[in-house]
Amino acid sequence: MSASSAIAVPSIPAVIDLEASGFGSNSYPIEVGFALPNGRLACTLIRPEPEWTHWDESAYAVHGITRDLLMAFGKPANQVAHWLNQQLKGMTVYSDAWGHDYAWLAILFDAANLAPSFKLDHLASIMPECEAARWNSIHQDIEKELGLKRHRASNDALMLQRTWVRLMDSNRFTHA
C-alpha cells in the first residue's frame, strides 16, 4: 500500500479562504469564503472588532477591501462564526494557506467565544507530493478560464477547489 492510498481523499473537497487586514501577528480576518463539494459558493465580509486595528496597505493592495467597506457592510464576528458553523458543520475544509487561515479563524472564533464545528486541514494533505510542482501551472490555467477579476475569498476558494480537482483528475490518468 502506498502512502498516498492511505489518505482518505474526497472526490471534491470543501475549500475555505480568508482575506485579512495584513500578514503579521496583529492581523485579523476581514472576509471568509468557501466552495462546497456541491458547487455552492458563499462569502461574507467581517466587521472588525473594536480592538482589531492593524491595517497593512500591502494586504489591501492584494484584496482591495477598504476598512470603510468593512465597517459599512461587514457582519459582526459572532454572526460570521455562527454562520460558518451552520454551513460547515462536521466537514473537513481545506486551505492552501493553513497556517494563516488557522490563525485568522482562531481570532474570529475567539472574538465570538465559540469553537468551530468543522475541521480545517491543509490542501496539501490530500494531494500527492509529486504533484505540487504542477499546482501553479494548473492554478494559472483555472484562473484564466474562470476570468475572475476580483481577489476575493469565495473566488479564491473556487479556484483552489477546481485546481485540486483538475490536478487529481490528471494524476489519475498519468499515473494509473
N, C-alpha and C positions, 0 to 999 in steps of 0.2 A: 504494500500500500504506500503510495507516495504521500508526501507531506500535504500537498495541495488537495488530495482526495479526502483527507481527514477533516477539512474545513467544511462546515455546513454553509454552502453558497446559495443565496437566494436567486431566483430566476431574474428578478428585478429588485434591486434594493431601494429602500426608502432613504432619501438623501436630504440632509439639512445643511443650510448655510447661514452664516451670520455676518452682518456688516457691523463695524464697530467705530467708536469715536477715535480710535488710534490703535497702535500696535504694542504699546508698553503696558506696564503693570497697572497704571491708573486708568486704562481704557475700559469701556463698558459697551454692551450691545446696544445698537440703535435700530437694527432691523433683523428679523428672522424669517426665513422662508424654507419651504420644503417641497420635495417632489415625491409623491407616494407611488407604490408599485402599480396602482390602478390608473395612473396618469394624472391624478389630481395635483394641482399646484396651489399653494397658498403662501401668503406672506403678510407681514404687518410691521409697521414702524413702531418703535418703542420710545415712549416719552422718558427722557432722563429723570432719574430720581434727583431730589434736591442736592444730594452730596456727589452726584456724578457730574463733575465739572470739567474734566480733562477734554481737550479738543485738539486734535492733531490735523493740521492742514494737509499733510501728505496723505492721510487716510481720506479726508474729504475729496482730494483730487482723484481718488480711485472710485468712491461710491457716489459722490455728487449730492449727498443728502445734507441739507443745512440744518443747523440746530433750530432755527426758526420753524422749519418744516416739521421737525420732531415735536416741538412744543405745541404746534397747531394741530397736527394730525396723528401724533403718536399715541398709542394706548398705554395705560399705566402698566408697570412691570407685573403687578399682581394679576391683572387681566390677561396679559400675554402668557404668563406661566400657566394659568388655569386652562387657557385655550390650547397651548401646546400639550398639556397633559390629556385633555379630551381627545385631541386629534391623533396623538401618537401613542396612546396608552398600550403598554405591553409590547411595543415594537422595539426592534433594534434599528436605529437610524444611523446612517454613516456620514462621515465628514471627511473632506480631503485635508482639512487643517485641524485635526483633532485637538491638538494642544491649545490652540487659540479658542476654538469653539467650545471646548470643555470649560475653559476658564470663564468665557463670557456667559455660558448657560448657568454656571455656578453663581455668578454675580446676579443674573436675572432671578434665579430661583431663591437665592438668599434674600434679595430685596422683597420677594413675595412670601417669604417664610414657608416655602413649600419644597418638597422633594420631587424630582422628575418621576413620572410614571413610565418612562421609556429609558432604554439604554442607548448611550452614544458610543460608537466604535469608529475606528479609522477605516476608511475605504480600502486602504492597502491591506487590511486584514482579510479581505475576501478577493484579493487579486494575486495571481501568481507573480512572484518577484521578477521572473524573467520578462514580464510584460511591462514593467514600469518604464522602460526606455521608450516604448511606443505610445505611452499615455499622452504626452504633449502634442504629438503629431495628430492623433485622433481627436483630441480635445479641440485643436485649432480647426479641424475639418467640421466638427459638430457646430462650433461657434459660427462659422461661415454659413453652414446650411440653415441654421435657425435664424440667422440675421438679427439677433438680439442686440440692440444698441446700448441699452442701459445696463450698467453693472449693478444688479440688484439681487437680493438673496434668493428669490424663487427662480429667477432666470439662471443664476449660477448653480443652484441645486439641480435644475433640469439638465443643464449642460453636463454636469458631473455624472448624473444618472445615465444619460444617453452615451456618454463617453465610455463608462464602465460596461454598459450593455454591448456596445459595438466591439470593444476590446475583448470581452469574454466570448462573444459570438465568433469573432475572427480567430480567437485562440482555439476554439473547438474544432475549426476546420484545418488550421495549420498544424495543430499538434495532436490530431486524432490518431 
